[in-house]
Amino acid sequence: MVTIETGLYVRIQQLHDGPKPYPLQSGFNAQTAYRVLGLHTPSETAEAYLILSNDRDELWFISNKHVRTASLNPTPADFRRPLEPLTSPVAQAAQTQTTVKEARRGRTAPQPVPQPAL
């Protein structure tokens, strides 16, 4: 049995060679924290798939390799939240590195990571 922490939110950090489906091509974005609604582990693989609701309100099974933890909320009330007020300095640094790597591959122009207001 697997138990998931209630109110766990994850952010997308898509691996370019990770398992399909690719979240950034499936209605998710890197600026949003997504509430984990469930977990599925098919018997034929050791992969774990998180059940997330994308920006189009579709439910998707996304590999755990494409996500990183964003926050915990003991009283979750929504499927998605803006990432910037939730993100730790470590997560912000990782997001900046991902954006720079994608820019080097010609996928997108680097954009500054918004800093939370103090």
C-alpha positions as CSV (number, residue, x, y, z in Angstrom):
1,M,0.0,0.0,0.0
2,V,1.2,3.5,-0.8
3,T,0.0,6.5,1.2
4,I,0.3,10.0,-0.2
5,E,0.6,13.0,2.0
6,T,-2.6,15.0,1.9
7,G,-2.1,18.4,0.2
8,L,1.2,17.5,-1.6
9,Y,1.9,19.8,-4.5
10,V,4.5,19.2,-7.1
11,R,6.1,21.2,-9.9
12,I,6.9,20.1,-13.4
13,Q,10.5,19.6,-14.3
14,Q,10.2,17.6,-17.5
15,L,13.1,15.4,-18.5
16,H,13.8,15.6,-22.3
17,D,14.5,11.9,-22.4
18,G,12.0,10.9,-19.7
19,P,9.0,8.6,-20.1
20,K,5.9,9.6,-22.0
21,P,3.6,11.4,-21.7
22,Y,5.7,14.6,-21.6
23,P,3.9,17.0,-19.2
24,L,4.8,20.2,-20.9
25,Q,3.2,18.9,-24.1
26,S,0.1,17.6,-22.2
27,G,-1.4,20.8,-20.8
28,F,0.9,21.4,-17.8
29,N,3.4,24.3,-17.3
30,A,6.5,24.9,-15.2
31,Q,5.0,27.9,-13.4
32,T,2.3,26.1,-11.6
33,A,2.2,23.7,-8.6
34,Y,-0.1,20.8,-9.1
35,R,-1.9,18.9,-6.3
36,V,-1.2,15.1,-6.3
37,L,-4.6,13.4,-6.5
38,G,-3.4,9.9,-6.5
39,L,-0.6,7.5,-7.4
40,H,-0.5,4.5,-9.8
41,T,2.2,1.9,-10.2
42,P,1.5,-0.5,-13.1
43,S,2.5,-4.1,-12.3
44,E,4.7,-4.4,-15.4
45,T,7.0,-1.5,-14.5
46,A,8.8,0.0,-11.5
47,E,7.6,3.5,-12.5
48,A,5.3,5.5,-10.3
49,Y,2.7,7.7,-12.0
50,L,1.2,10.7,-10.2
51,I,-2.4,11.6,-11.0
52,L,-2.6,15.3,-11.7
53,S,-5.2,17.7,-13.1
54,N,-3.7,19.8,-15.9
55,D,-4.5,23.4,-16.9
56,R,-7.4,22.1,-19.1
57,D,-8.9,20.2,-16.2
58,E,-7.9,16.8,-17.7
59,L,-6.6,14.0,-15.4
60,W,-3.2,12.6,-16.5
61,F,-0.8,10.0,-15.2
62,I,2.6,11.7,-15.1
63,S,5.8,9.8,-14.3
64,N,7.4,10.7,-11.0
65,K,10.6,11.4,-13.0
66,H,9.0,14.6,-14.4
67,V,8.0,16.2,-11.0
68,R,9.6,17.7,-8.0
69,T,8.0,18.5,-4.7
70,A,6.7,22.1,-4.3
71,S,4.8,22.3,-1.0
72,L,2.5,20.8,1.5
73,N,-0.8,22.3,2.4
74,P,-2.7,20.6,5.3
75,T,-6.1,21.9,3.9
76,P,-5.9,21.7,0.1
77,A,-8.8,23.4,-1.7
78,D,-7.6,23.6,-5.3
79,F,-6.0,21.5,-8.0
80,R,-3.4,24.1,-9.0
81,R,-1.5,27.0,-7.5
82,P,0.9,29.6,-8.8
83,L,4.4,28.3,-8.1
84,E,6.2,31.5,-7.2
85,P,4.9,32.0,-3.6
86,L,5.4,28.3,-2.8
87,T,8.9,27.7,-4.3
88,S,11.9,27.3,-2.1
89,P,15.3,28.8,-3.1
90,V,16.5,25.3,-4.0
91,A,13.5,24.8,-6.4
92,Q,14.0,28.3,-7.9
93,A,17.7,27.5,-8.6
94,A,16.7,24.2,-10.3
95,Q,14.0,26.0,-12.4
96,T,16.6,28.6,-13.5
97,Q,19.0,25.8,-14.5
98,T,16.3,24.0,-16.5
99,T,15.4,27.2,-18.3
100,V,19.0,27.9,-19.2
101,K,19.5,24.3,-20.4
102,E,16.4,24.5,-22.6
103,A,17.6,27.9,-24.0
104,R,20.9,26.3,-24.9
105,R,19.1,23.6,-26.8
106,G,17.2,26.4,-28.7
107,R,13.8,25.6,-27.1
108,T,13.1,28.9,-25.3
109,A,14.7,32.1,-24.4
110,P,15.9,32.3,-20.8
111,Q,13.5,34.1,-18.5
112,P,14.2,35.3,-15.0
113,V,12.7,33.3,-12.2
114,P,10.3,35.6,-10.2
115,Q,11.2,36.2,-6.6
116,P,8.5,36.0,-3.9
117,A,7.7,39.4,-2.3
118,L,9.0,39.7,1.3
